[in-house]
Amino acid sequence: MLNIALFGPPGAGKGTQSEFLIKKYKLFYISTGDLLRKEIANKTKLGQEAQGIIASGGLVSDEIIVQIIEKTIIDHPDSNGFLFDGFPRTYIQAYILEGLMLKLNTSLTCLISLSVQEEESVSRLLKRGVTSGRTDDNEVVIRNRLREYTEKTMPVLQFYKDKGIFFEVEGMSSIEEVHQSITKIIELELSKKLLNIVLFGYPGCGRGSQGKALAKAFGLEYVATGEILDKEIKNQTETGKRIMELYENGQLVPDEIVIPLIERKLADSKGIKGFIFKGFPRTLVQSYILDGLLKKHGSSISQIIEIEVPTLELIRRLDERSKTAGCMPYDTSTAKIVKRLQEHETKTVPVIEKYNQLHGVTKIDGTGSFGEVFEKLSFEIENGLRNMR
């Protein structure tokens, strides 16, 4: 998701540039003023509360503003991202936006500030006043607004400078030149975003073979818990010995062992375009852990794909696999196969349902040849890459 905060003093040209960005990147425009007016016009609970405050001469609280913004974001799940105009206005609101983005499992991509000298802003706004008829487009009011902008927004800009996502654009240039400068910044930031895919599906659907092939084709790091655990055993590490002991006693490997290994895998992977996760997360708890791990590394889930195969076909495939070198421990009998399928249904299906509510899950028909299924998966991933750009 592409989330941009566009800053600049009155008269900097934010409105013009916003129109370009909304159209080019399919963003939803969020202006706190516009949202407040809409809530008041629709006589919503928040709108009526805000109207009462305004009528009494007060300022609408951050508590109301953030609820309206959160509601707007949630109501537009199909948006490719959001363009914030006029928010955050204060240092406190910057923290509010951070918390809101975290809650919605996303983040602000960048803050772009249009730099315009005060005299140029005054000149532009005075010219606008001639045609707009706005009473606030007079020099005294304009200079007060510019002074207020500087005093309030400097701490906000420093907040995002410290985070490393602040960019300044020379707003004195032509409209086209400003637009090109902004686009260059956005494209650079988008190129840094990792493509993180979670591949779901019942045992036997082909996740492993497809996941490895997709990772190779798209330059992704393949992350499979089974392989990570097996590597520890093969290398005879202390962790590997603990894992082997658990296996021998018929016990599951706890998250306390699995999570540090996955985190190390993420940290050690350099120069890759993203990750494709297979076999993780398996539970609701692990889904929250994965969100946290990716957030810690400045990233998030990009796509969730589920490979669907009919149950009888799954059993047939797993039975066939039991006769090969690729036999898994749960392939050795029909009873074990059914138990593993049931375990997926009780533990992992709720995870898929959670992700479907938050992000949407793309479902792929896993029947057909390997090449046919790979082609379908590749098509969806390519679409995901285009949406990221």
PyMOL commands that set and color helices and strands:
alter all, ss='L'
color gray80, all
select helices_A, chain A and resi 14-25+32-41+45-55+62-74+91-103+118-132+139-163+175-192+207-218+225-234+238-248+255-268+284-296+311-321+329-331+334-358+370-388
alter helices_A, ss='H'
color red, helices_A
select strands_A, chain A and resi 2-7+28-31+81-85+110-115+166-170+195-201+221-224+274-278+303-308+362-365
alter strands_A, ss='S'
color yellow, strands_A
deselect
rebuild
show_as cartoon
